[in-house]
Amino acid sequence: MEVMPVVAIHGAAVPLLRVMKVSGVPLLRASQVRGWISRQGARLSAAEVTALSAAAERLFLSYEEHRAGKSL
């Protein structure tokens, strides 16, 4: 599995017509991230998705837990 960094920027002015990069990392408007990911072509296997999902469940609070003010 290859991991590619990207920075999603909310609220600041980011050019729409070109991708700015810092040290090779694309800086995108948050609204551009979905399309950027789709154009990358790489896909995860079912096993990789399962592993990432399990890790996220261990490392991050659920929406409900976050709203209830729980902490890790």
PDB file of N, H, CA, C and O in Angstrom:
ATOM      1  N   MET A   1       0.849  -1.166   0.000  1.00  0.00           N
ATOM      2  CA  MET A   1       0.000   0.000   0.000  1.00  0.00           C
ATOM      3  C   MET A   1       0.897   1.233   0.000  1.00  0.00           C
ATOM      4  O   MET A   1       1.821   1.333   0.807  1.00  0.00           O
ATOM      5  N   GLU A   2       0.629   2.154  -0.891  1.00  0.00           N
ATOM      6  H   GLU A   2      -0.121   2.073  -1.547  1.00  0.00           H
ATOM      7  CA  GLU A   2       1.363   3.412  -0.953  1.00  0.00           C
ATOM      8  C   GLU A   2       0.532   4.497  -0.285  1.00  0.00           C
ATOM      9  O   GLU A   2      -0.667   4.609  -0.539  1.00  0.00           O
ATOM     10  N   VAL A   3       1.158   5.288   0.560  1.00  0.00           N
ATOM     11  H   VAL A   3       2.133   5.198   0.766  1.00  0.00           H
ATOM     12  CA  VAL A   3       0.486   6.395   1.234  1.00  0.00           C
ATOM     13  C   VAL A   3       0.981   7.686   0.609  1.00  0.00           C
ATOM     14  O   VAL A   3       2.185   7.890   0.454  1.00  0.00           O
ATOM     15  N   MET A   4       0.040   8.564   0.247  1.00  0.00           N
ATOM     16  H   MET A   4      -0.939   8.398   0.372  1.00  0.00           H
ATOM     17  CA  MET A   4       0.386   9.829  -0.379  1.00  0.00           C
ATOM     18  C   MET A   4      -0.163  10.964   0.474  1.00  0.00           C
ATOM     19  O   MET A   4      -1.370  11.021   0.710  1.00  0.00           O
ATOM     20  N   PRO A   5       0.695  11.870   0.944  1.00  0.00           N
ATOM     21  CA  PRO A   5       0.204  12.978   1.756  1.00  0.00           C
ATOM     22  C   PRO A   5      -0.509  14.021   0.913  1.00  0.00           C
ATOM     23  O   PRO A   5      -0.207  14.192  -0.269  1.00  0.00           O
ATOM     24  N   VAL A   6      -1.449  14.710   1.523  1.00  0.00           N
ATOM     25  H   VAL A   6      -1.694  14.571   2.482  1.00  0.00           H
ATOM     26  CA  VAL A   6      -2.134  15.846   0.911  1.00  0.00           C
ATOM     27  C   VAL A   6      -2.609  16.732   2.056  1.00  0.00           C
ATOM     28  O   VAL A   6      -2.997  16.237   3.114  1.00  0.00           O
ATOM     29  N   VAL A   7      -2.577  18.046   1.837  1.00  0.00           N
ATOM     30  H   VAL A   7      -2.262  18.448   0.977  1.00  0.00           H
ATOM     31  CA  VAL A   7      -3.062  18.989   2.850  1.00  0.00           C
ATOM     32  C   VAL A   7      -4.341  19.627   2.318  1.00  0.00           C
ATOM     33  O   VAL A   7      -4.343  20.225   1.242  1.00  0.00           O
ATOM     34  N   ALA A   8      -5.431  19.495   3.076  1.00  0.00           N
ATOM     35  H   ALA A   8      -5.430  19.009   3.950  1.00  0.00           H
ATOM     36  CA  ALA A   8      -6.709  20.117   2.730  1.00  0.00           C
ATOM     37  C   ALA A   8      -6.814  21.434   3.487  1.00  0.00           C
ATOM     38  O   ALA A   8      -6.717  21.458   4.714  1.00  0.00           O
ATOM     39  N   ILE A   9      -7.010  22.521   2.763  1.00  0.00           N
ATOM     40  H   ILE A   9      -7.088  22.501   1.766  1.00  0.00           H
ATOM     41  CA  ILE A   9      -7.043  23.849   3.362  1.00  0.00           C
ATOM     42  C   ILE A   9      -8.475  24.373   3.365  1.00  0.00           C
ATOM     43  O   ILE A   9      -9.152  24.404   2.337  1.00  0.00           O
ATOM     44  N   HIS A  10      -8.909  24.781   4.545  1.00  0.00           N
ATOM     45  H   HIS A  10      -8.359  24.756   5.380  1.00  0.00           H
ATOM     46  CA  HIS A  10     -10.244  25.369   4.716  1.00  0.00           C
ATOM     47  C   HIS A  10     -10.083  26.865   4.975  1.00  0.00           C
ATOM     48  O   HIS A  10      -9.309  27.269   5.843  1.00  0.00           O
ATOM     49  N   GLY A  11     -10.807  27.676   4.229  1.00  0.00           N
ATOM     50  H   GLY A  11     -11.436  27.348   3.524  1.00  0.00           H
ATOM     51  CA  GLY A  11     -10.881  29.093   4.541  1.00  0.00           C
ATOM     52  C   GLY A  11      -9.834  29.991   3.907  1.00  0.00           C
ATOM     53  O   GLY A  11     -10.084  31.190   3.786  1.00  0.00           O
ATOM     54  N   ALA A  12      -8.699  29.498   3.504  1.00  0.00           N
ATOM     55  H   ALA A  12      -8.496  28.524   3.602  1.00  0.00           H
ATOM     56  CA  ALA A  12      -7.665  30.335   2.885  1.00  0.00           C
ATOM     57  C   ALA A  12      -7.795  30.302   1.365  1.00  0.00           C
ATOM     58  O   ALA A  12      -8.377  29.376   0.800  1.00  0.00           O
ATOM     59  N   ALA A  13      -7.256  31.304   0.725  1.00  0.00           N
ATOM     60  H   ALA A  13      -6.783  32.056   1.184  1.00  0.00           H
ATOM     61  CA  ALA A  13      -7.300  31.372  -0.741  1.00  0.00           C
ATOM     62  C   ALA A  13      -6.254  30.434  -1.326  1.00  0.00           C
ATOM     63  O   ALA A  13      -5.056  30.597  -1.096  1.00  0.00           O
ATOM     64  N   VAL A  14      -6.723  29.454  -2.082  1.00  0.00           N
ATOM     65  H   VAL A  14      -7.696  29.322  -2.268  1.00  0.00           H
ATOM     66  CA  VAL A  14      -5.846  28.497  -2.759  1.00  0.00           C
ATOM     67  C   VAL A  14      -6.239  28.527  -4.234  1.00  0.00           C
ATOM     68  O   VAL A  14      -7.427  28.441  -4.546  1.00  0.00           O
ATOM     69  N   PRO A  15      -5.267  28.648  -5.160  1.00  0.00           N
ATOM     70  CA  PRO A  15      -5.615  28.687  -6.590  1.00  0.00           C
ATOM     71  C   PRO A  15      -6.413  27.453  -7.013  1.00  0.00           C
ATOM     72  O   PRO A  15      -6.115  26.332  -6.600  1.00  0.00           O
ATOM     73  N   LEU A  16      -7.424  27.680  -7.839  1.00  0.00           N
ATOM     74  H   LEU A  16      -7.666  28.590  -8.174  1.00  0.00           H
ATOM     75  CA  LEU A  16      -8.253  26.577  -8.331  1.00  0.00           C
ATOM     76  C   LEU A  16      -7.642  25.865  -9.522  1.00  0.00           C
ATOM     77  O   LEU A  16      -7.848  24.662  -9.684  1.00  0.00           O
ATOM     78  N   LEU A  17      -6.903  26.565 -10.354  1.00  0.00           N
ATOM     79  H   LEU A  17      -6.736  27.542 -10.222  1.00  0.00           H
ATOM     80  CA  LEU A  17      -6.491  26.012 -11.638  1.00  0.00           C
ATOM     81  C   LEU A  17      -5.163  25.282 -11.621  1.00  0.00           C
ATOM     82  O   LEU A  17      -4.792  24.669 -12.621  1.00  0.00           O
ATOM     83  N   ARG A  18      -4.444  25.328 -10.524  1.00  0.00           N
ATOM     84  H   ARG A  18      -4.746  25.826  -9.711  1.00  0.00           H
ATOM     85  CA  ARG A  18      -3.187  24.582 -10.453  1.00  0.00           C
ATOM     86  C   ARG A  18      -3.023  24.034  -9.045  1.00  0.00           C
ATOM     87  O   ARG A  18      -3.579  24.566  -8.084  1.00  0.00           O
ATOM     88  N   VAL A  19      -2.257  22.974  -8.943  1.00  0.00           N
ATOM     89  H   VAL A  19      -1.805  22.542  -9.724  1.00  0.00           H
ATOM     90  CA  VAL A  19      -1.994  22.354  -7.643  1.00  0.00           C
ATOM     91  C   VAL A  19      -0.678  22.917  -7.130  1.00  0.00           C
ATOM     92  O   VAL A  19       0.367  22.750  -7.758  1.00  0.00           O
ATOM     93  N   MET A  20      -0.738  23.578  -5.993  1.00  0.00           N
ATOM     94  H   MET A  20      -1.587  23.713  -5.483  1.00  0.00           H
ATOM     95  CA  MET A  20       0.485  24.068  -5.351  1.00  0.00           C
ATOM     96  C   MET A  20       1.062  22.915  -4.540  1.00  0.00           C
ATOM     97  O   MET A  20       0.318  22.118  -3.967  1.00  0.00           O
ATOM     98  N   LYS A  21       2.383  22.828  -4.495  1.00  0.00           N
ATOM     99  H   LYS A  21       2.987  23.475  -4.960  1.00  0.00           H
ATOM    100  CA  LYS A  21       3.040  21.779  -3.710  1.00  0.00           C
ATOM    101  C   LYS A  21       4.121  22.396  -2.843  1.00  0.00           C
ATOM    102  O   LYS A  21       4.800  23.340  -3.246  1.00  0.00           O
ATOM    103  N   VAL A  22       4.269  21.850  -1.651  1.00  0.00           N
ATOM    104  H   VAL A  22       3.717  21.083  -1.324  1.00  0.00           H
ATOM    105  CA  VAL A  22       5.348  22.211  -0.742  1.00  0.00           C
ATOM    106  C   VAL A  22       6.049  20.916  -0.382  1.00  0.00           C
ATOM    107  O   VAL A  22       5.442  20.008   0.186  1.00  0.00           O
ATOM    108  N   SER A  23       7.325  20.835  -0.715  1.00  0.00           N
ATOM    109  H   SER A  23       7.817  21.573  -1.176  1.00  0.00           H
ATOM    110  CA  SER A  23       8.107  19.608  -0.492  1.00  0.00           C
ATOM    111  C   SER A  23       7.409  18.391  -1.092  1.00  0.00           C
ATOM    112  O   SER A  23       7.442  17.302  -0.519  1.00  0.00           O
ATOM    113  N   GLY A  24       6.774  18.584  -2.256  1.00  0.00           N
ATOM    114  H   GLY A  24       6.747  19.469  -2.722  1.00  0.00           H
ATOM    115  CA  GLY A  24       6.106  17.494  -2.951  1.00  0.00           C
ATOM    116  C   GLY A  24       4.708  17.166  -2.453  1.00  0.00           C
ATOM    117  O   GLY A  24       4.056  16.278  -3.001  1.00  0.00           O
ATOM    118  N   VAL A  25       4.233  17.863  -1.423  1.00  0.00           N
ATOM    119  H   VAL A  25       4.762  18.585  -0.977  1.00  0.00           H
ATOM    120  CA  VAL A  25       2.905  17.598  -0.861  1.00  0.00           C
ATOM    121  C   VAL A  25       1.906  18.586  -1.454  1.00  0.00           C
ATOM    122  O   VAL A  25       2.084  19.796  -1.313  1.00  0.00           O
ATOM    123  N   PRO A  26       0.852  18.091  -2.120  1.00  0.00           N
ATOM    124  CA  PRO A  26      -0.140  18.989  -2.702  1.00  0.00           C
ATOM    125  C   PRO A  26      -0.933  19.732  -1.627  1.00  0.00           C
ATOM    126  O   PRO A  26      -1.316  19.156  -0.608  1.00  0.00           O
ATOM    127  N   LEU A  27      -1.172  21.033  -1.877  1.00  0.00           N
ATOM    128  H   LEU A  27      -0.861  21.500  -2.704  1.00  0.00           H
ATOM    129  CA  LEU A  27      -2.015  21.860  -1.028  1.00  0.00           C
ATOM    130  C   LEU A  27      -3.282  22.146  -1.817  1.00  0.00           C
ATOM    131  O   LEU A  27      -3.235  22.814  -2.850  1.00  0.00           O
ATOM    132  N   LEU A  28      -4.401  21.648  -1.341  1.00  0.00           N
ATOM    133  H   LEU A  28      -4.439  21.106  -0.502  1.00  0.00           H
ATOM    134  CA  LEU A  28      -5.660  21.749  -2.076  1.00  0.00           C
ATOM    135  C   LEU A  28      -6.737  22.405  -1.232  1.00  0.00           C
ATOM    136  O   LEU A  28      -6.705  22.351  -0.003  1.00  0.00           O
ATOM    137  N   ARG A  29      -7.692  23.025  -1.911  1.00  0.00           N
ATOM    138  H   ARG A  29      -7.718  23.069  -2.910  1.00  0.00           H
ATOM    139  CA  ARG A  29      -8.909  23.437  -1.213  1.00  0.00           C
ATOM    140  C   ARG A  29      -9.592  22.158  -0.743  1.00  0.00           C
ATOM    141  O   ARG A  29      -9.514  21.124  -1.406  1.00  0.00           O
ATOM    142  N   ALA A  30     -10.247  22.235   0.381  1.00  0.00           N
ATOM    143  H   ALA A  30     -10.309  23.076   0.920  1.00  0.00           H
ATOM    144  CA  ALA A  30     -10.919  21.049   0.905  1.00  0.00           C
ATOM    145  C   ALA A  30     -11.881  20.471  -0.128  1.00  0.00           C
ATOM    146  O   ALA A  30     -12.026  19.253  -0.231  1.00  0.00           O
ATOM    147  N   SER A  31     -12.533  21.339  -0.890  1.00  0.00           N
ATOM    148  H   SER A  31     -12.414  22.328  -0.806  1.00  0.00           H
ATOM    149  CA  SER A  31     -13.498  20.876  -1.892  1.00  0.00           C
ATOM    150  C   SER A  31     -12.835  20.137  -3.057  1.00  0.00           C
ATOM    151  O   SER A  31     -13.527  19.461  -3.817  1.00  0.00           O
ATOM    152  N   GLN A  32     -11.524  20.249  -3.214  1.00  0.00           N
ATOM    153  H   GLN A  32     -10.962  20.799  -2.596  1.00  0.00           H
ATOM    154  CA  GLN A  32     -10.809  19.589  -4.304  1.00  0.00           C
ATOM    155  C   GLN A  32     -10.283  18.196  -3.932  1.00  0.00           C
ATOM    156  O   GLN A  32      -9.891  17.429  -4.811  1.00  0.00           O
ATOM    157  N   VAL A  33     -10.272  17.873  -2.652  1.00  0.00           N
ATOM    158  H   VAL A  33     -10.590  18.496  -1.938  1.00  0.00           H
ATOM    159  CA  VAL A  33      -9.612  16.648  -2.193  1.00  0.00           C
ATOM    160  C   VAL A  33     -10.262  15.394  -2.762  1.00  0.00           C
ATOM    161  O   VAL A  33      -9.559  14.491  -3.213  1.00  0.00           O
ATOM    162  N   ARG A  34     -11.585  15.320  -2.749  1.00  0.00           N
ATOM    163  H   ARG A  34     -12.157  16.054  -2.382  1.00  0.00           H
ATOM    164  CA  ARG A  34     -12.261  14.118  -3.255  1.00  0.00           C
ATOM    165  C   ARG A  34     -11.874  13.828  -4.701  1.00  0.00           C
ATOM    166  O   ARG A  34     -11.562  12.687  -5.041  1.00  0.00           O
ATOM    167  N   GLY A  35     -11.892  14.842  -5.547  1.00  0.00           N
ATOM    168  H   GLY A  35     -12.145  15.769  -5.271  1.00  0.00           H
ATOM    169  CA  GLY A  35     -11.511  14.652  -6.946  1.00  0.00           C
ATOM    170  C   GLY A  35     -10.054  14.266  -7.094  1.00  0.00           C
ATOM    171  O   GLY A  35      -9.713  13.423  -7.924  1.00  0.00           O
ATOM    172  N   TRP A  36      -9.184  14.880  -6.289  1.00  0.00           N
ATOM    173  H   TRP A  36      -9.460  15.565  -5.615  1.00  0.00           H
ATOM    174  CA  TRP A  36      -7.756  14.548  -6.329  1.00  0.00           C
ATOM    175  C   TRP A  36      -7.533  13.087  -5.974  1.00  0.00           C
ATOM    176  O   TRP A  36      -6.776  12.388  -6.648  1.00  0.00           O
ATOM    177  N   ILE A  37      -8.189  12.628  -4.922  1.00  0.00           N
ATOM    178  H   ILE A  37      -8.804  13.195  -4.375  1.00  0.00           H
ATOM    179  CA  ILE A  37      -8.048  11.223  -4.519  1.00  0.00           C
ATOM    180  C   ILE A  37      -8.536  10.304  -5.630  1.00  0.00           C
ATOM    181  O   ILE A  37      -7.890   9.302  -5.934  1.00  0.00           O
ATOM    182  N   SER A  38      -9.667  10.637  -6.235  1.00  0.00           N
ATOM    183  H   SER A  38     -10.192  11.451  -5.988  1.00  0.00           H
ATOM    184  CA  SER A  38     -10.232   9.804  -7.302  1.00  0.00           C
ATOM    185  C   SER A  38      -9.298   9.703  -8.505  1.00  0.00           C
ATOM    186  O   SER A  38      -9.235   8.658  -9.152  1.00  0.00           O
ATOM    187  N   ARG A  39      -8.574  10.775  -8.810  1.00  0.00           N
ATOM    188  H   ARG A  39      -8.625  11.624  -8.284  1.00  0.00           H
ATOM    189  CA  ARG A  39      -7.681  10.781  -9.971  1.00  0.00           C
ATOM    190  C   ARG A  39      -6.368  10.045  -9.728  1.00  0.00           C
ATOM    191  O   ARG A  39      -5.632   9.794 -10.682  1.00  0.00           O
ATOM    192  N   GLN A  40      -6.056   9.695  -8.500  1.00  0.00           N
ATOM    193  H   GLN A  40      -6.654   9.899  -7.725  1.00  0.00           H
ATOM    194  CA  GLN A  40      -4.779   9.047  -8.205  1.00  0.00           C
ATOM    195  C   GLN A  40      -4.702   7.619  -8.716  1.00  0.00           C
ATOM    196  O   GLN A  40      -3.606   7.106  -8.940  1.00  0.00           O
ATOM    197  N   GLY A  41      -5.828   6.976  -8.904  1.00  0.00           N
ATOM    198  H   GLY A  41      -6.718   7.393  -8.723  1.00  0.00           H
ATOM    199  CA  GLY A  41      -5.832   5.646  -9.491  1.00  0.00           C
ATOM    200  C   GLY A  41      -5.546   4.505  -8.539  1.00  0.00           C
ATOM    201  O   GLY A  41      -5.957   3.376  -8.806  1.00  0.00           O
ATOM    202  N   ALA A  42      -4.863   4.755  -7.447  1.00  0.00           N
ATOM    203  H   ALA A  42      -4.530   5.673  -7.230  1.00  0.00           H
ATOM    204  CA  ALA A  42      -4.559   3.673  -6.506  1.00  0.00           C
ATOM    205  C   ALA A  42      -5.822   3.272  -5.747  1.00  0.00           C
ATOM    206  O   ALA A  42      -6.643   4.117  -5.390  1.00  0.00           O
ATOM    207  N   ARG A  43      -5.959   1.990  -5.513  1.00  0.00           N
ATOM    208  H   ARG A  43      -5.292   1.303  -5.803  1.00  0.00           H
ATOM    209  CA  ARG A  43      -7.116   1.473  -4.783  1.00  0.00           C
ATOM    210  C   ARG A  43      -6.612   0.533  -3.694  1.00  0.00           C
ATOM    211  O   ARG A  43      -5.573  -0.112  -3.839  1.00  0.00           O
ATOM    212  N   LEU A  44      -7.356   0.470  -2.620  1.00  0.00           N
ATOM    213  H   LEU A  44      -8.199   0.994  -2.502  1.00  0.00           H
ATOM    214  CA  LEU A  44      -7.004  -0.433  -1.532  1.00  0.00           C
ATOM    215  C   LEU A  44      -7.748  -1.745  -1.683  1.00  0.00           C
ATOM    216  O   LEU A  44      -8.874  -1.786  -2.178  1.00  0.00           O
ATOM    217  N   SER A  45      -7.109  -2.804  -1.254  1.00  0.00           N
ATOM    218  H   SER A  45      -6.194  -2.770  -0.852  1.00  0.00           H
ATOM    219  CA  SER A  45      -7.771  -4.111  -1.241  1.00  0.00           C
ATOM    220  C   SER A  45      -8.749  -4.140  -0.075  1.00  0.00           C
ATOM    221  O   SER A  45      -8.693  -3.283   0.807  1.00  0.00           O
ATOM    222  N   ALA A  46      -9.637  -5.114  -0.068  1.00  0.00           N
ATOM    223  H   ALA A  46      -9.682  -5.810  -0.784  1.00  0.00           H
ATOM    224  CA  ALA A  46     -10.587  -5.264   1.035  1.00  0.00           C
ATOM    225  C   ALA A  46      -9.855  -5.456   2.356  1.00  0.00           C
ATOM    226  O   ALA A  46     -10.285  -4.930   3.383  1.00  0.00           O
ATOM    227  N   ALA A  47      -8.761  -6.198   2.341  1.00  0.00           N
ATOM    228  H   ALA A  47      -8.412  -6.625   1.507  1.00  0.00           H
ATOM    229  CA  ALA A  47      -7.988  -6.435   3.560  1.00  0.00           C
ATOM    230  C   ALA A  47      -7.354  -5.132   4.064  1.00  0.00           C
ATOM    231  O   ALA A  47      -7.315  -4.893   5.271  1.00  0.00           O
ATOM    232  N   GLU A  48      -6.860  -4.293   3.154  1.00  0.00           N
ATOM    233  H   GLU A  48      -6.891  -4.487   2.173  1.00  0.00           H
ATOM    234  CA  GLU A  48      -6.269  -3.020   3.559  1.00  0.00           C
ATOM    235  C   GLU A  48      -7.321  -2.084   4.151  1.00  0.00           C
ATOM    236  O   GLU A  48      -7.060  -1.399   5.140  1.00  0.00           O
ATOM    237  N   VAL A  49      -8.500  -2.056   3.550  1.00  0.00           N
ATOM    238  H   VAL A  49      -8.712  -2.613   2.747  1.00  0.00           H
ATOM    239  CA  VAL A  49      -9.592  -1.232   4.079  1.00  0.00           C
ATOM    240  C   VAL A  49      -9.984  -1.708   5.467  1.00  0.00           C
ATOM    241  O   VAL A  49     -10.205  -0.890   6.360  1.00  0.00           O
ATOM    242  N   THR A  50     -10.074  -3.006   5.661  1.00  0.00           N
ATOM    243  H   THR A  50      -9.895  -3.670   4.936  1.00  0.00           H
ATOM    244  CA  THR A  50     -10.410  -3.572   6.971  1.00  0.00           C
ATOM    245  C   THR A  50      -9.363  -3.192   8.008  1.00  0.00           C
ATOM    246  O   THR A  50      -9.710  -2.822   9.129  1.00  0.00           O
ATOM    247  N   ALA A  51      -8.091  -3.278   7.650  1.00  0.00           N
ATOM    248  H   ALA A  51      -7.809  -3.579   6.739  1.00  0.00           H
ATOM    249  CA  ALA A  51      -7.009  -2.939   8.573  1.00  0.00           C
ATOM    250  C   ALA A  51      -7.039  -1.454   8.928  1.00  0.00           C
ATOM    251  O   ALA A  51      -6.865  -1.096  10.093  1.00  0.00           O
ATOM    252  N   LEU A  52      -7.256  -0.592   7.943  1.00  0.00           N
ATOM    253  H   LEU A  52      -7.398  -0.883   6.997  1.00  0.00           H
ATOM    254  CA  LEU A  52      -7.329   0.845   8.210  1.00  0.00           C
ATOM    255  C   LEU A  52      -8.535   1.195   9.067  1.00  0.00           C
ATOM    256  O   LEU A  52      -8.440   2.032   9.965  1.00  0.00           O
ATOM    257  N   SER A  53      -9.653   0.566   8.798  1.00  0.00           N
ATOM    258  H   SER A  53      -9.730  -0.113   8.068  1.00  0.00           H
ATOM    259  CA  SER A  53     -10.866   0.805   9.583  1.00  0.00           C
ATOM    260  C   SER A  53     -10.672   0.394  11.036  1.00  0.00           C
ATOM    261  O   SER A  53     -11.065   1.120  11.949  1.00  0.00           O
ATOM    262  N   ALA A  54     -10.071  -0.758  11.248  1.00  0.00           N
ATOM    263  H   ALA A  54      -9.751  -1.348  10.507  1.00  0.00           H
ATOM    264  CA  ALA A  54      -9.815  -1.232  12.609  1.00  0.00           C
ATOM    265  C   ALA A  54      -8.875  -0.286  13.344  1.00  0.00           C
ATOM    266  O   ALA A  54      -9.083   0.006  14.522  1.00  0.00           O
ATOM    267  N   ALA A  55      -7.846   0.194  12.660  1.00  0.00           N
ATOM    268  H   ALA A  55      -7.678  -0.042  11.703  1.00  0.00           H
ATOM    269  CA  ALA A  55      -6.906   1.130  13.282  1.00  0.00           C
ATOM    270  C   ALA A  55      -7.609   2.436  13.642  1.00  0.00           C
ATOM    271  O   ALA A  55      -7.387   2.977  14.725  1.00  0.00           O
ATOM    272  N   ALA A  56      -8.445   2.942  12.756  1.00  0.00           N
ATOM    273  H   ALA A  56      -8.626   2.502  11.877  1.00  0.00           H
ATOM    274  CA  ALA A  56      -9.172   4.187  13.026  1.00  0.00           C
ATOM    275  C   ALA A  56     -10.108   4.025  14.218  1.00  0.00           C
ATOM    276  O   ALA A  56     -10.226   4.933  15.040  1.00  0.00           O
ATOM    277  N   GLU A  57     -10.766   2.890  14.317  1.00  0.00           N
ATOM    278  H   GLU A  57     -10.671   2.152  13.648  1.00  0.00           H
ATOM    279  CA  GLU A  57     -11.660   2.649  15.451  1.00  0.00           C
ATOM    280  C   GLU A  57     -10.894   2.618  16.767  1.00  0.00           C
ATOM    281  O   GLU A  57     -11.417   3.043  17.797  1.00  0.00           O
ATOM    282  N   ARG A  58      -9.660   2.118  16.743  1.00  0.00           N
ATOM    283  H   ARG A  58      -9.235   1.772  15.906  1.00  0.00           H
ATOM    284  CA  ARG A  58      -8.834   2.077  17.956  1.00  0.00           C
ATOM    285  C   ARG A  58      -8.291   3.457  18.313  1.00  0.00           C
ATOM    286  O   ARG A  58      -8.186   3.799  19.491  1.00  0.00           O
ATOM    287  N   LEU A  59      -7.946   4.249  17.299  1.00  0.00           N
ATOM    288  H   LEU A  59      -8.031   3.971  16.342  1.00  0.00           H
ATOM    289  CA  LEU A  59      -7.224   5.494  17.527  1.00  0.00           C
ATOM    290  C   LEU A  59      -8.092   6.741  17.683  1.00  0.00           C
ATOM    291  O   LEU A  59      -7.664   7.721  18.292  1.00  0.00           O
ATOM    292  N   PHE A  60      -9.302   6.709  17.140  1.00  0.00           N
ATOM    293  H   PHE A  60      -9.650   5.912  16.645  1.00  0.00           H
ATOM    294  CA  PHE A  60     -10.139   7.908  17.122  1.00  0.00           C
ATOM    295  C   PHE A  60     -11.480   7.653  17.793  1.00  0.00           C
ATOM    296  O   PHE A  60     -12.021   6.548  17.752  1.00  0.00           O
ATOM    297  N   LEU A  61     -12.002   8.715  18.418  1.00  0.00           N
ATOM    298  H   LEU A  61     -11.562   9.613  18.452  1.00  0.00           H
ATOM    299  CA  LEU A  61     -13.337   8.633  19.000  1.00  0.00           C
ATOM    300  C   LEU A  61     -14.380   8.569  17.893  1.00  0.00           C
ATOM    301  O   LEU A  61     -14.178   9.110  16.806  1.00  0.00           O
ATOM    302  N   SER A  62     -15.484   7.911  18.171  1.00  0.00           N
ATOM    303  H   SER A  62     -15.648   7.471  19.054  1.00  0.00           H
ATOM    304  CA  SER A  62     -16.604   7.939  17.239  1.00  0.00           C
ATOM    305  C   SER A  62     -17.253   9.319  17.305  1.00  0.00           C
ATOM    306  O   SER A  62     -16.976  10.085  18.228  1.00  0.00           O
ATOM    307  N   TYR A  63     -18.088   9.638  16.365  1.00  0.00           N
ATOM    308  H   TYR A  63     -18.312   9.016  15.615  1.00  0.00           H
ATOM    309  CA  TYR A  63     -18.804  10.911  16.358  1.00  0.00           C
ATOM    310  C   TYR A  63     -19.598  11.065  17.654  1.00  0.00           C
ATOM    311  O   TYR A  63     -19.583  12.129  18.274  1.00  0.00           O
ATOM    312  N   GLU A  64     -20.287  10.007  18.058  1.00  0.00           N
ATOM    313  H   GLU A  64     -20.299   9.143  17.554  1.00  0.00           H
ATOM    314  CA  GLU A  64     -21.108  10.061  19.266  1.00  0.00           C
ATOM    315  C   GLU A  64     -20.246  10.281  20.511  1.00  0.00           C
ATOM    316  O   GLU A  64     -20.615  11.059  21.391  1.00  0.00           O
ATOM    317  N   GLU A  65     -19.107   9.604  20.586  1.00  0.00           N
ATOM    318  H   GLU A  65     -18.807   8.972  19.871  1.00  0.00           H
ATOM    319  CA  GLU A  65     -18.215   9.777  21.732  1.00  0.00           C
ATOM    320  C   GLU A  65     -17.650  11.202  21.772  1.00  0.00           C
ATOM    321  O   GLU A  65     -17.536  11.807  22.838  1.00  0.00           O
ATOM    322  N   HIS A  66     -17.303  11.717  20.608  1.00  0.00           N
ATOM    323  H   HIS A  66     -17.396  11.225  19.742  1.00  0.00           H
ATOM    324  CA  HIS A  66     -16.777  13.075  20.532  1.00  0.00           C
ATOM    325  C   HIS A  66     -17.833  14.073  20.997  1.00  0.00           C
ATOM    326  O   HIS A  66     -17.534  14.983  21.771  1.00  0.00           O
ATOM    327  N   ARG A  67     -19.053  13.906  20.531  1.00  0.00           N
ATOM    328  H   ARG A  67     -19.296  13.167  19.902  1.00  0.00           H
ATOM    329  CA  ARG A  67     -20.154  14.826  20.910  1.00  0.00           C
ATOM    330  C   ARG A  67     -20.427  14.744  22.404  1.00  0.00           C
ATOM    331  O   ARG A  67     -20.820  15.736  23.018  1.00  0.00           O
ATOM    332  N   ALA A  68     -20.220  13.564  22.999  1.00  0.00           N
ATOM    333  H   ALA A  68     -19.900  12.758  22.500  1.00  0.00           H
ATOM    334  CA  ALA A  68     -20.467  13.389  24.426  1.00  0.00           C
ATOM    335  C   ALA A  68     -19.320  13.937  25.279  1.00  0.00           C
ATOM    336  O   ALA A  68     -19.411  13.938  26.507  1.00  0.00           O
ATOM    337  N   GLY A  69     -18.236  14.405  24.637  1.00  0.00           N
ATOM    338  H   GLY A  69     -18.162  14.405  23.639  1.00  0.00           H
ATOM    339  CA  GLY A  69     -17.129  14.996  25.357  1.00  0.00           C
ATOM    340  C   GLY A  69     -16.133  14.007  25.914  1.00  0.00           C
ATOM    341  O   GLY A  69     -15.322  14.358  26.771  1.00  0.00           O
ATOM    342  N   LYS A  70     -16.181  12.769  25.436  1.00  0.00           N
ATOM    343  H   LYS A  70     -16.840  12.484  24.739  1.00  0.00           H
ATOM    344  CA  LYS A  70     -15.192  11.787  25.900  1.00  0.00           C
ATOM    345  C   LYS A  70     -13.829  12.115  25.318  1.00  0.00           C
ATOM    346  O   LYS A  70     -13.729  12.809  24.306  1.00  0.00           O
ATOM    347  N   SER A  71     -12.779  11.616  25.960  1.00  0.00           N
ATOM    348  H   SER A  71     -12.860  11.052  26.782  1.00  0.00           H
ATOM    349  CA  SER A  71     -11.431  11.796  25.446  1.00  0.00           C
ATOM    350  C   SER A  71     -10.729  10.458  25.385  1.00  0.00           C
ATOM    351  O   SER A  71     -11.149   9.490  26.019  1.00  0.00           O
ATOM    352  N   LEU A  72      -9.657  10.415  24.615  1.00  0.00           N
ATOM    353  H   LEU A  72      -9.317  11.201  24.100  1.00  0.00           H
ATOM    354  CA  LEU A  72      -8.915   9.172  24.463  1.00  0.00           C
ATOM    355  C   LEU A  72      -8.061   8.882  25.661  1.00  0.00           C
ATOM    356  O   LEU A  72      -7.368   7.865  25.693  1.00  0.00           O
TER     357      LEU A  72
END
